[in-house]
């Protein structure tokens, strides 16, 4: 496997009048922030961050998922990027306050 971890960040944008989507809630800015941080930390060859389509959790705010663990994060803000990278990517410990509950 080329990458040890993979971060899929929802950038889906819905038509006007439909429910809110991650793309209009800074999804693309999150992709850029994750990519920059991974590059700055020398993790770009081990971890890939990329755009994703709908992760079907729009009501929880900007959403992303980290594989291979399959941990979903909700309501992710730009200010959360460094914490997710340090805790989850580097230390292998999910950031519990952002984890999307399974149920």
Secondary structure, 3 states (H helix, E strand, C coil): CCCCEEEEEECCCCCCCCCCCHHHHCHHHHHHHHHHHHHHCCCCCCEEEEEECCCCCHHHCCCEEEECCCEEECCCCHHHHHHHHHHHHHCCCCCHHHECCCC
